């Protein structure tokens, strides 16, 4: 055999210790994220919780922060998968300097510092602005439904709760009576000193389910009462001419009581069933405002309501807070269109391009809507295919595609509205980091 080959000796020991800087090419995002976290980000809020000097030395907080953010940019979110990557992948070795935290350490770090980590969004956004990736000439808003860490089959409507509570209570009461009779029989046959008083598992499980149903039912009732009180307070503040009850149809169910179809999930009570592209899902509504310059997310929010309209003004104000100035133009689909939103944008002197109808035909709708909605319809129709509204589909929808498809984030890991909000912030930070690296 005349062909020569490079040596391949897996037992060969390195003459010089390897450097993590040589594990991956210099232009690799692993180096970028590690150095950015170490040299550019202010982690004082993370460091603040390490004041106690007792105990074994902890992994460096900056390293753990860089590890989490880099993992999110690579579409790896599970603490177990991140831990395996620290052992198997050279790019993760380049971030951690070959440290190998186990999945419990990674999970606990994320839980402990979740609020501080989500607060890094503004710092990364300002770095994007310094790099010229944010101009605020045009910002597009959109929302996407992301599955919660809960099954929609673990939700129950208020009407079903009422029926199930009565049936389960009667069933459990009957079983408890049978268990008590069995206990007395065992006392006679086994003797008073022998154990025979344990509650059967099938009784305990039913009792736990009954307790969950009652807890969820009480939460729905409290929520409905709070909404009724808020509406009553708002009506009291209105100046209704002539006094007396306000005109209109009577409500189908008494105010202060949950609607029969109102649902609550037993696994993640804060999540809601929402319509999605593949049917109804147990989800949260993730919102993002995307700048037209480089598809950088300049503000984000998350709610457990499928409606988009209430998010427009808070998201617009968040852009102003984050960047120190307001965008010149804003575009959004018909889900954000309302007289109140258009009036608020006009008051803020922001030029709006918000659809008043269907996505394919944003200008349809006749004379439906108030004067501002009709004026917006004329504005979009006058612009035609050259209208600035065309930028809407070019901005947030590709961003959601990159997050969901390219980086595989399709379901939250955490539960509860506050924690999921912070998790969404981490996802948005990772997106902006990839844009910043690509521009470098």
N, C-alpha and C positions, 0 to 999 in steps of 0.2 A: 504494500500500500504506500504510494508515493505522496499522498496528500498529508500535510502537516496540520495539527490541531492545537488549539490553546490548551494549556494544562487544566485538568479538572481533578482536584484532590480535596475532597470534602473534609479530610482530617488535617489539612494544612493549617497550622496556627499562624495568625497574623504576627508579623515582626513588630508592627507598631499598632497601638490601640486605635480602633476606628473612631472617627469623629461623627457625631450626629449630623453635622453640616454636610457630610458627604453621602448620607443615606439616600437623598433624593436630589435632583438638579437644583441649582441656585434659584431658578425661577419658579419653583414649585410652591403652591399655595400654603403648604405646611410651614415653610419658613416665613411666609408673609404673615399668616395669622399669629404665629408664635411671637414674632418680633413686634407686631402691632400691639398685641396685648401687653407685652413686656415693656415696651418703650413709649407707647402713645396713650394708653387708656389709664384713667384714674380709678384705681381699685380700692380707695380708702374705705369705702363702705363694706367691702368684702373683708379687708384686713381688720376692721374694727371688732369683729367677733372673736379675734384670736388674742385677747388681752391676757387670758389665763396661761401662765407659763408651765403649769403642771401637766403631767401626762407625757406620753411619747411624742416625739416630733411628728408634725403633720406634713402631708404633702404640700408643696408650695402653692398658695392660693392662686398666684398668677399662672402657674403651670396647669392647675385644674381648670381655671377659666379658659385658657387657651385650648385645652383638650376638648371641653364641651363645645366651644364655638367652632372649632375646626371640625368636630364630628358632625355638627349640624350642617356645615357647608358641604359635607360629603354625603348627606342623606342618611346618617346613622344617628338614631335618637334613643334607642334602648340602652340602658346602662350596661346590660350584659353584652350586647354587641360592641359597645365602646370598649369595654374591658378586654374582649377578645381581640379587637383591633390593636390594642396596646401591646399585645403579645405577638400578633401575626404580621402586622403591616409596618414597613419601614417608614412610611410617611408619619405614622403616629409615633414611632420611636423618635423621629426628628422633632416632634412637638414636645414630647415628655422627657427627652434626654434618656430614653430607655427605662423610665420609671413605669411600673405596672400596677396602678391602683386597681383593686378588685371592684366588682360591680356594686357592692354595698357602699363602698367609699364614694364612688361616683354618684350613686343615687342620693346618698345623704348630703353630699356637697350641693347638688342641684336643689334639693328641697330646702336646705338651710339658707342658701344664698339666692333663692329664686327671684326675690324682689330686687336685690342689688344687681343681679345679672340682667334682668329686664331693663333696668335703668341705664344700661350701657348703650341703649338704642340711640339716644341723642348724641352721645360722644362719637359713635361711628358715623352717624348722619352728618355731623359737622366736618368730619374728616373727608367724607364724600364731597361736601360743598367746597372744601379747600382744594380738592383735586379737580374742581370744575365740573362735577357730575350733576350738580343741582343748580338750576337757574330760576325756578319758580315762575317761568313764563306761562306754562300750562300744566295743570295738575288734574289728573283724572281719578275719580273715585269709583270704587266697586266693592262688592262683598262676595264672599264665597262660603258655602256651607261645608263645614268640616266635621266629620263624625266625632262624637264624644266617646269617651272610654266607658260606654254603657250600651246595652242592647235595647232597641225599641220594644222588644218583647217583654222587657222588665218594667214597662210603664203600664199604668192603669188609669182609666178615666174616673172622674168623681162619681158618675152614676154606677159604674161597676163596683167602686169602693163601697158605696152604700149597700148594695146587694151582698157583696162578699163579706162585709163586716157582720151583717146579721146572720148569714149562713154559717160563717166560720165560728162566730161566738156560740151559736147553738150547738155546733158540732163539737167544739172544744169542751163546752160545759157537759155534754153527754159523755165524752171520753173521760173527763175528770171524775164524773160520777162512777163510771165503770172502773177506773183506776182505784178510786177510794174503796169500792166494794171488793176489788181484787186484793187490796192491801189488807183489809180486815180478814178476808179468807186466808191470806198467807199468815197472818198473825196467829190464827187458830191452828193452822196446819204446821207451821214452822216454829212457832213459839214467839213470844214477845221480844226476846233478845236478838232474834235473827233479822238481818236486813231484808226488806221486802217493800220498802216505801219509795224506791226510785221511780221517778216519772218516766214512762216510756218515751223513746226518742220520737215516735210518731206524734205524740201529744206535744212535746216541746217544739217540734218544727212548726206545727200548726199555730201554736201560741206565738212563736216568733213572727210568722207571717201576719197574724192578726195584729200584733203590735206595730209592724211596719205599715200596714194598711191604715191603722188608726192614726199613726204619726203623719203619714202623707195626707190623709183626709183633713187632719187638723191644720196642716200647713196650707192646703188649698183654701180652706175656709178663712184662715187669717189673711191670706193674700187677697182674697175677694173682698173681705171687709175693709182692708186698707185701701183698695182701689175705690170702693164705694165711698169711703170717708173723704178721699181726695177729690172725687167728683162732686160730692156734696159741698165741700169747702170752696171749690171753684165756682159752683153755681151761686153760693152765697155771696161771692165777690162780684158777680155780674149784676149790673143794673137792669133788671127786667121790668119794662114798663107795665104798670098796672098791678105789679106784685102778684102774689098767689102762685100756684103751681105753673111751671113752664109748659108750653104746648108741646104736643108730640105724642107718638104712640106709647102706650104703656109697655114696660119691659116684659119680656116673655117669662123671666124668672125674677124672684124678689132681689132687689139690690142688696149687696153684702153677702150673697151666697154664690158659691162657685157654679159655673155653668156645668151641665151634666157631662159635656164632652171635654172639660178641662182635665188635663192629664199631668201626672207626676211620675218621674222615674225613680225606682227604688235604689238603683245603683249610683246614679249621679243626679240628685234631685234638681240641680241647677240647669241641666241640659233640657232641651225641648225637641219634640218631633217637628221637623221642618221639611218642606218639599225640596227635593233635589232632582238632579238629572235622571237618577235611577230609581225614582220613587221617593217615598217618605223615609227619612233617616233620623236617628237620634243624634242631634248635632248642636253646634254653636255657629254663630254667624260672624266670621272673621272679616274685618274691614281693612282696607288699605287705600292710602292716597299716594299715587305714583307720579313722579315728576317726568316730564316729557324728554328731558335731556338724555338720560341714560337708564330709564326705568328704575330709578332708585325710589324706595319707599320712604316718603317724607313724614308720614304719620300713619298710625294704625290704631285700631280699637277692636273690641270684641263684645258681642252681646248674646243673650239667649233668646232674642226675639228675631223672627224671620223677616220683619219689616226693616227696610233700608232707610226710609225717609228720616226717622229720628236720629240717624247717625251722621247726617250730612254736615250740619252746623258744628257739632262737637269735633268732628274730624277736621273740618276747615280751620277751626280755632286751634286745634292741636298743631296743624302745620305752621300757623303763625307763632305759636309758643316755641316750637322746636327750632324754627329758622330765624325768628326775630323779625319777620316781615310776612305779609300776606301774598299769596299767589295772585298773578294778574288775571288768570283765567281758570275756570273750573268746568269740567265736563262730567256728566253722570247719566246713567240710564233712567228710564221712566219711574223706577222704584223710588227715586229720590225726589221726584217732582211734587211740590205742594206750594200753595200760595205763601205759607209761612216761610218755607225755605228760600223761595225766590226773593221775598221781601228782606230776609236776613242777609242774603248775599248782596242785594242792592244797597242795603245800609252799610255793608262793609266795603262797598265800592269794588266788588269783584265781578268781572264779566263772566256770566254763567252761560253754559250750553248744556241744558238738561232736557232730555227727551220727554215729550208729553204723551207719547203713545208707544206702540210696539217697537221692538228693537229694529226690525227690518224697515218699518215705516214710522220713524220717530215723530213725524209731524202730523199724523192723523189724529182724529178726535173731534173734528167739527168745532163747535163753539163750547164744548164741555170745558169747565174750569173757570176760575176767576180771571180778572183782567191781566194779571201778571203771567198766568199760564197761557192765555191767548196770545199775549205779546211774545212769549217764548216760542210758541208754535209758529208765529209769523217770522220770527228771527231765524229759526232753523230752516224754514221753507225758503226764505230768501237766499240763504247761503247755499242751499242745494248740496251737491257733492263736494263743494269746496268749503263747506261749513267746518268750523273748528271742532264740531262734534265728532267728526270722523276720527279724531285722535283717541277717543275713548276706548275703542276696541284694540288700538295699537299699544295701549299702556298697561292697564291692570290685568287684563285677561292673559297676556303672555307671562306676566309675573306669577299669577296663580298657576299657570301651566308649569313654569319652572319649579315652583314650590311643590306642587302635587305630583307632577310626572317626573321631572328630571331628578328631584331630590326625594321623591317618594313620601312626602308628608301628607298622609290622608286621614290620620286619626290622632287625636290628642292622647298623650300618655297619662296626664294628670286629670283629677276630677275636682269639680267646684269652680264657680265662675272666676274667682280671684286668681286661683292657680293657673287656670287655663288662659286667662288674659296674659299672665307673665310668660307662659309657654309660647303663646302666639308672638309675643315680643321677641323671644329668642329666635324664632323662625324668621322673623323680619330682619333681625340683626344679621343672621347668617346670609340672607339674600343680599343685603347691602355689602357685606364683606366680599362676596363673590364679584359684585360689580366693581368694588374698589380694587380688588386684585387684578381683574381683567383690564382695568384702565392703566395699571402700573407699568 
